[in-house]
């Protein structure tokens, strides 16, 4: 799929979506990238064949509400941008918001979502639409809660497999773009059971901590050459990754994770670590699709 440089933010009129619009606007200005505000309605105008469970007022033209949401979001973009010029577009789609955002063409550089929206299933911290987009999107997805610490580092979770390279690359670019340090967190208590049971006490696993630090250094080595301006702080702990990422996020401006880790099942589209980080961390979280 052909990729573009634009940032797409999903809007639905909710307060979290407005937070996402503000954050996406600042990111578009920072990158000099175009911004697109996208919304969707489940029903096309004039098509009301399935009226079961519809909210009051559903028989009005669904596009009217959608256009109002887009107009309010456009005003918010201009308010946030201030004197900065920004390339702005809007799009109104018909169908499931999750399907629309997961299959955008051309592929955006990033999709930005609020932590929860106005959808039916908002009992959890992350709504059903956001969860589906995180699982199926082919580009990085940013979930916005609070703004994070303005001058804090970029935190990235590293599992030292090839699958975490896209997340490292994204985090390094962000750190360079923002003039921020990078904190690379590698928690190794989630080693695969087979690796632990079969390791040789006299072999390379004799000193697990040293081996894991070496693996982290190797995972970061190429990126250090590409981004020599980024100061990297390495954190290696014998702990679960979510706990350490949550701790590191307290003074961070962003947390970056891969969509799936080395301990996940191949059938799972979104790994348990990524899901837990999105639900637990208060600062913006970017989930980067993992190489397979």
Secondary structure as the mmCIF struct_conf table of DSSP 4:
data_model
#
loop_
_struct_conf.conf_type_id
_struct_conf.id
_struct_conf.beg_label_comp_id
_struct_conf.beg_label_asym_id
_struct_conf.beg_label_seq_id
_struct_conf.end_label_comp_id
_struct_conf.end_label_asym_id
_struct_conf.end_label_seq_id
STRN STRN1 UNK A 3 UNK A 3
BEND BEND1 UNK A 5 UNK A 5
STRN STRN2 UNK A 7 UNK A 10
BEND BEND2 UNK A 13 UNK A 14
HELX_RH_AL_P HELX_RH_AL_P1 UNK A 15 UNK A 31
TURN_TY1_P TURN_TY1_P1 UNK A 32 UNK A 32
STRN STRN3 UNK A 35 UNK A 41
BEND BEND3 UNK A 42 UNK A 43
TURN_TY1_P TURN_TY1_P2 UNK A 45 UNK A 46
BEND BEND4 UNK A 49 UNK A 49
TURN_TY1_P TURN_TY1_P3 UNK A 52 UNK A 53
HELX_LH_PP_P HELX_LH_PP_P1 UNK A 54 UNK A 55
TURN_TY1_P TURN_TY1_P4 UNK A 56 UNK A 59
BEND BEND5 UNK A 60 UNK A 60
HELX_RH_AL_P HELX_RH_AL_P2 UNK A 62 UNK A 81
TURN_TY1_P TURN_TY1_P5 UNK A 82 UNK A 83
BEND BEND6 UNK A 84 UNK A 84
STRN STRN4 UNK A 88 UNK A 94
BEND BEND7 UNK A 95 UNK A 95
HELX_RH_AL_P HELX_RH_AL_P3 UNK A 97 UNK A 102
TURN_TY1_P TURN_TY1_P6 UNK A 103 UNK A 103
BEND BEND8 UNK A 105 UNK A 106
STRN STRN5 UNK A 107 UNK A 107
HELX_LH_PP_P HELX_LH_PP_P2 UNK A 108 UNK A 108
BEND BEND9 UNK A 109 UNK A 109
STRN STRN6 UNK A 110 UNK A 114
BEND BEND10 UNK A 115 UNK A 116
BEND BEND11 UNK A 118 UNK A 120
BEND BEND12 UNK A 123 UNK A 126
HELX_RH_AL_P HELX_RH_AL_P4 UNK A 128 UNK A 136
BEND BEND13 UNK A 138 UNK A 139
STRN STRN7 UNK A 140 UNK A 144
BEND BEND14 UNK A 145 UNK A 145
STRN STRN8 UNK A 146 UNK A 146
TURN_TY1_P TURN_TY1_P7 UNK A 150 UNK A 151
HELX_LH_PP_P HELX_LH_PP_P3 UNK A 152 UNK A 152
STRN STRN9 UNK A 153 UNK A 157
BEND BEND15 UNK A 160 UNK A 161
HELX_RH_3T_P HELX_RH_3T_P1 UNK A 162 UNK A 164
HELX_RH_AL_P HELX_RH_AL_P5 UNK A 165 UNK A 178
TURN_TY1_P TURN_TY1_P8 UNK A 179 UNK A 179
STRN STRN10 UNK A 182 UNK A 187
TURN_TY1_P TURN_TY1_P9 UNK A 189 UNK A 190
HELX_RH_AL_P HELX_RH_AL_P6 UNK A 193 UNK A 198
TURN_TY1_P TURN_TY1_P10 UNK A 201 UNK A 205
BEND BEND16 UNK A 206 UNK A 207
HELX_RH_AL_P HELX_RH_AL_P7 UNK A 208 UNK A 226
TURN_TY1_P TURN_TY1_P11 UNK A 227 UNK A 229
STRN STRN11 UNK A 232 UNK A 237
BEND BEND17 UNK A 238 UNK A 239
HELX_RH_AL_P HELX_RH_AL_P8 UNK A 241 UNK A 249
TURN_TY1_P TURN_TY1_P12 UNK A 250 UNK A 251
STRN STRN12 UNK A 252 UNK A 258
BEND BEND18 UNK A 259 UNK A 260
TURN_TY1_P TURN_TY1_P13 UNK A 262 UNK A 263
BEND BEND19 UNK A 264 UNK A 264
TURN_TY1_P TURN_TY1_P14 UNK A 266 UNK A 267
BEND BEND20 UNK A 269 UNK A 270
HELX_RH_AL_P HELX_RH_AL_P9 UNK A 272 UNK A 280
BEND BEND21 UNK A 282 UNK A 282
STRN STRN13 UNK A 283 UNK A 283
STRN STRN14 UNK A 285 UNK A 288
HELX_LH_PP_P HELX_LH_PP_P4 UNK A 289 UNK A 291
#
